[in-house]
Amino acid sequence: MSLGVKSYKAVWDRIAAVREHAFELVDESQDEEALDRSGRENAPFIVNGLSIGPSDTVLEVGCGVARLGRHVAPSAGHWIGVDVSGEMVAIARERCSALDNVTILEGPGDALPDLEDDSIDKCYCHAVFIHMDKEDWFAYLREVRRVLRPGGLFYFDVWNLAHDLGWLRWQMERALYGSKTDRPLHRNQFSVPEELKLMVARAGFELRHLAETFYLQAVCSVPDPEQRVGTSQREAEDAAMGVLRYTEGDDRFFASVLAKRLAEYGQEPEVQLPPSER
């Protein structure tokens, strides 16, 4: 059901006005303990995948309540979180109040006006673009390209319609929102590999790594004409980026969750599910 609002800010402010609703929509966590555990378990994938270290200024686009940022920040020199929702930003600032290397900003939802050109070393954006129209997340791609330094890395992900589980998630979206007037602004949206590759290139990035799981998981970089990357260094980077990739175990878990949700709507999966773990 639509929330009756017509901007990303209004949608997420409405949701985050109740703290527990913010936690649930961000990660399906029911309370602070569950949210903190989820962030603590998932942050190392970002830290290790992007090789984040104490000399890095790191940006999270769509930081929400700092589920990840609270646990990424201790590995960085400076961590900056940006979110469109003032309500989310307030919760994130409270949750990160004990960290002295954190800045959390409220942004307009498609730009990074408070950040200077070439000011960021590493950036990530997890499970955010899936809730945005393509025109808007492409605008963010161009903004991240602007603020990243030459050689800087950017990780982001979107639903992969070309993967069976991505299709299954789209089937659930169709079951949830049958008519156009029912579709909320923050609904899940989908892409395919060739589309993502084109948008990354048009935004001025070099695509360094793409995992075609149920999410399209991309790591791209700002070209640096002065940087010469040897084969061994590129192999090491590819291995590091590979830790971001979802696994077959993740496939089984999400398939089970989605199949149960579809059953609630009286639907059978339109694709073959991965085999259950014995």
C-alpha positions as CSV (number, residue, x, y, z in Angstrom):
1,M,0.0,0.0,0.0
2,S,1.3,3.5,-0.8
3,L,2.2,5.7,2.1
4,G,0.6,8.6,0.2
5,V,3.8,10.6,-0.1
6,K,5.7,11.6,-3.3
7,S,9.3,12.1,-2.3
8,Y,12.0,9.8,-0.9
9,K,12.5,12.1,2.0
10,A,8.8,12.1,2.9
11,V,8.6,8.3,2.6
12,W,11.6,7.5,4.8
13,D,10.8,10.3,7.3
14,R,7.3,8.8,7.7
15,I,8.8,5.3,8.3
16,A,11.6,6.4,10.6
17,A,9.3,8.5,12.8
18,V,8.9,5.3,14.7
19,R,12.3,4.0,15.6
20,E,11.3,0.3,15.5
21,H,9.8,0.8,12.1
22,A,13.1,2.2,10.9
23,F,15.0,-0.8,12.2
24,E,12.5,-3.2,10.6
25,L,12.5,-1.5,7.2
26,V,16.2,-1.2,7.1
27,D,17.1,-4.8,8.0
28,E,13.9,-6.5,9.3
29,S,15.5,-6.1,12.8
30,Q,13.1,-6.0,15.7
31,D,15.2,-4.1,18.2
32,E,18.6,-2.4,18.8
33,E,20.3,-5.6,19.7
34,A,19.3,-7.4,16.5
35,L,20.2,-4.3,14.4
36,D,23.6,-4.0,16.0
37,R,24.3,-7.7,15.6
38,S,23.4,-7.5,11.9
39,G,25.7,-4.5,11.3
40,R,28.5,-6.1,13.2
41,E,28.2,-9.3,11.1
42,N,28.0,-7.6,7.8
43,A,30.4,-4.6,8.1
44,P,33.5,-6.8,7.6
45,F,32.4,-7.6,4.1
46,I,32.5,-3.9,3.2
47,V,35.7,-3.2,5.1
48,N,37.6,-6.2,3.6
49,G,36.0,-6.0,0.2
50,L,37.1,-2.4,-0.3
51,S,40.3,-2.7,1.8
52,I,39.2,0.1,4.0
53,G,42.0,1.4,6.3
54,P,42.9,4.1,8.7
55,S,44.1,6.5,6.0
56,D,40.8,6.3,4.1
57,T,37.9,8.8,4.1
58,V,34.9,6.6,3.5
59,L,31.4,7.6,2.4
60,E,28.2,5.6,2.8
61,V,25.3,6.8,0.5
62,G,22.0,6.0,2.1
63,C,23.4,5.3,5.6
64,G,20.0,5.0,7.2
65,V,20.3,4.4,10.9
66,A,24.0,3.6,10.6
67,R,23.5,-0.2,10.8
68,L,26.7,-0.7,8.8
69,G,28.4,2.6,9.4
70,R,28.6,2.2,13.1
71,H,30.8,-0.9,12.5
72,V,32.7,0.3,9.4
73,A,33.8,3.6,10.9
74,P,36.3,2.2,13.4
75,S,38.3,0.8,10.5
76,A,38.4,4.2,8.6
77,G,40.2,7.4,9.2
78,H,37.0,9.4,8.7
79,W,33.5,7.9,8.0
80,I,30.8,10.1,6.4
81,G,27.2,8.9,6.2
82,V,24.6,10.7,4.0
83,D,20.8,10.0,4.1
84,V,17.8,11.7,2.6
85,S,15.8,11.3,5.8
86,G,16.3,13.7,8.7
87,E,14.6,11.1,11.0
88,M,17.1,8.5,9.9
89,V,20.0,10.9,10.3
90,A,18.9,11.7,13.9
91,I,18.9,8.0,14.8
92,A,22.2,7.4,13.1
93,R,23.9,10.3,15.0
94,E,22.6,9.0,18.3
95,R,23.9,5.5,17.5
96,C,27.3,6.8,16.5
97,S,27.7,9.4,19.3
98,A,30.6,7.5,20.9
99,L,32.7,7.6,17.7
100,D,34.9,10.7,17.1
101,N,35.6,10.1,13.4
102,V,32.0,10.2,12.1
103,T,30.1,12.9,10.2
104,I,26.4,12.3,9.3
105,L,24.7,14.5,6.8
106,E,21.2,15.0,5.5
107,G,21.1,15.1,1.7
108,P,18.5,15.9,-1.0
109,G,18.2,12.3,-2.3
110,D,20.1,12.5,-5.6
111,A,23.2,14.6,-4.9
112,L,26.0,15.2,-2.4
113,P,26.2,19.0,-2.2
114,D,28.1,19.1,1.1
115,L,31.0,17.1,-0.3
116,E,33.9,18.5,-2.3
117,D,35.3,17.1,-5.5
118,D,38.0,14.4,-5.1
119,S,37.5,14.2,-1.3
120,I,36.6,10.6,-0.8
121,D,38.7,7.4,-1.0
122,K,36.1,4.7,-0.7
123,C,32.4,4.7,-1.0
124,Y,29.6,2.1,-0.7
125,C,25.9,2.0,-1.1
126,H,24.1,-1.2,0.1
127,A,20.4,-1.9,-0.5
128,V,19.6,1.7,-1.4
129,F,19.4,1.9,-5.2
130,I,16.9,-1.0,-5.1
131,H,14.4,1.6,-3.7
132,M,15.1,4.3,-6.3
133,D,14.1,5.1,-9.8
134,K,17.0,4.6,-12.2
135,E,17.2,8.3,-13.1
136,D,17.8,9.0,-9.4
137,W,20.4,6.3,-8.7
138,F,22.2,7.3,-12.0
139,A,22.3,10.9,-10.6
140,Y,24.0,9.4,-7.5
141,L,26.5,7.5,-9.6
142,R,27.6,10.8,-11.2
143,E,27.8,12.5,-7.8
144,V,29.9,9.7,-6.4
145,R,32.2,9.9,-9.4
146,R,32.6,13.6,-8.7
147,V,33.5,13.2,-5.0
148,L,35.8,10.1,-5.3
149,R,39.5,10.7,-5.8
150,P,41.3,9.2,-8.8
151,G,41.7,5.5,-8.1
152,G,38.9,5.6,-5.5
153,L,36.6,2.6,-5.2
154,F,32.8,2.5,-5.1
155,Y,30.6,-0.6,-4.2
156,F,26.9,-0.6,-4.8
157,D,24.2,-3.2,-5.5
158,V,20.8,-3.5,-7.2
159,W,18.4,-6.4,-7.7
160,N,19.3,-8.6,-10.6
161,L,16.3,-9.4,-12.7
162,A,18.3,-11.8,-14.8
163,H,18.9,-14.1,-11.8
164,D,16.2,-16.6,-10.7
165,L,16.0,-15.1,-7.2
166,G,15.9,-11.6,-8.6
167,W,13.0,-12.7,-10.7
168,L,11.3,-14.3,-7.7
169,R,11.6,-11.0,-5.8
170,W,10.0,-9.2,-8.7
171,Q,7.2,-11.8,-8.7
172,M,6.6,-10.9,-5.1
173,E,6.7,-7.2,-5.9
174,R,4.0,-7.8,-8.5
175,A,1.9,-9.7,-6.0
176,L,2.3,-6.9,-3.5
177,Y,1.4,-4.0,-5.8
178,G,-1.0,-5.2,-8.5
179,S,-2.0,-1.8,-9.8
180,K,0.1,1.2,-10.6
181,T,-1.6,3.4,-8.1
182,D,-0.6,0.9,-5.3
183,R,3.1,1.1,-6.0
184,P,4.9,3.1,-3.3
185,L,7.9,5.3,-4.2
186,H,10.2,3.1,-2.1
187,R,9.2,-0.2,-3.7
188,N,11.9,-2.6,-4.8
189,Q,13.2,-2.0,-8.4
190,F,15.3,-4.2,-10.7
191,S,18.1,-4.1,-13.3
192,V,20.0,-6.4,-15.6
193,P,23.8,-6.7,-16.0
194,E,24.1,-4.9,-19.4
195,E,22.1,-2.0,-18.1
196,L,24.3,-1.6,-15.0
197,K,27.5,-1.8,-17.1
198,L,26.2,0.9,-19.4
199,M,25.2,3.2,-16.5
200,V,28.6,2.7,-14.8
201,A,30.4,3.6,-18.0
202,R,28.2,6.6,-18.7
203,A,28.8,7.9,-15.2
204,G,32.6,7.9,-15.9
205,F,33.6,4.8,-13.9
206,E,35.7,1.8,-14.7
207,L,33.9,-1.4,-13.7
208,R,36.4,-3.4,-11.7
209,H,34.3,-6.3,-10.4
210,L,30.7,-7.5,-11.0
211,A,29.1,-10.4,-9.2
212,E,25.9,-11.5,-10.9
213,T,24.2,-12.9,-7.9
214,F,20.5,-12.2,-7.0
215,Y,22.0,-8.7,-6.5
216,L,24.2,-7.2,-9.1
217,Q,27.2,-6.3,-6.9
218,A,29.5,-3.8,-8.5
219,V,32.8,-2.4,-7.6
220,C,33.9,0.4,-9.8
221,S,36.7,3.0,-9.7
222,V,37.6,6.4,-10.8
223,P,40.2,6.1,-13.6
224,D,43.7,7.3,-12.5
225,P,46.0,7.8,-15.5
226,E,49.0,8.0,-13.2
227,Q,48.2,4.7,-11.5
228,R,49.8,1.5,-13.0
229,V,48.2,-1.6,-11.6
230,G,50.2,-4.8,-12.1
231,T,48.7,-8.2,-12.6
232,S,49.5,-9.4,-9.0
233,Q,47.9,-6.2,-7.5
234,R,44.8,-6.6,-9.7
235,E,44.5,-10.3,-8.6
236,A,44.8,-9.3,-5.0
237,E,42.1,-6.6,-5.4
238,D,39.8,-9.1,-7.2
239,A,40.2,-11.5,-4.3
240,A,39.4,-8.8,-1.8
241,M,36.4,-7.7,-3.8
242,G,35.2,-11.3,-4.0
243,V,34.4,-11.4,-0.3
244,L,31.4,-9.1,-1.1
245,R,29.8,-11.8,-3.2
246,Y,26.7,-13.5,-1.9
247,T,27.0,-17.3,-1.6
248,E,24.9,-20.4,-2.4
249,G,23.9,-20.4,1.3
250,D,22.5,-16.9,0.9
251,D,20.6,-18.1,-2.2
252,R,18.9,-20.9,-0.2
253,F,18.0,-18.5,2.6
254,F,16.5,-15.9,0.4
255,A,14.7,-18.5,-1.8
256,S,13.1,-19.9,1.4
257,V,12.0,-16.5,2.6
258,L,10.6,-15.4,-0.8
259,A,8.8,-18.7,-1.4
260,K,7.0,-18.4,2.0
261,R,6.0,-14.8,1.3
262,L,4.6,-15.8,-2.1
263,A,2.6,-18.6,-0.6
264,E,0.9,-16.0,1.6
265,Y,-0.4,-14.5,-1.6
266,G,-1.5,-17.9,-3.0
267,Q,1.3,-18.0,-5.6
268,E,3.8,-20.6,-6.7
269,P,7.4,-19.5,-7.7
270,E,7.7,-18.8,-11.4
271,V,11.3,-20.1,-11.3
272,Q,13.1,-23.2,-10.0
273,L,14.3,-22.7,-6.4
274,P,17.9,-23.8,-5.4
275,P,18.0,-27.1,-3.6
276,S,17.6,-27.1,0.1
277,E,20.7,-27.7,2.2
278,R,20.7,-31.3,3.5
